[in-house]
């Protein structure tokens, strides 16, 4: 009887040790849950970026006004008959993050 109790005690100890050490243990599951949470947050950020890009693509497909505005702001393009003025500020702190060209329209009509 005593031998049987010792065998069952050792088996129980091994089974409980498996819960705390190795693959499938509680710490391993907690670590995997943290990874899943971090990945879900990353997926949410990427989904938001994708949604914004899809909205921008649909705007660019919708009309010439959007393409014209994009060409002016991002590529610095101007129309025929316009004069481009680039404003350079001396103060480094006053420089905006993204420069927007100032365009003077000359109507020759």
Secondary structure, DSSP 4 states (H G I P E B T S, - for coil): -HHHHHHHHHHHHHHHHHHHSSTTSHHHHHHHHHHHHHHHHHHHHHHHHHHHHHHHHHHHHH-HHHHHHHHHHHH----TTEEEE----S-GGG--SS---EEEE----
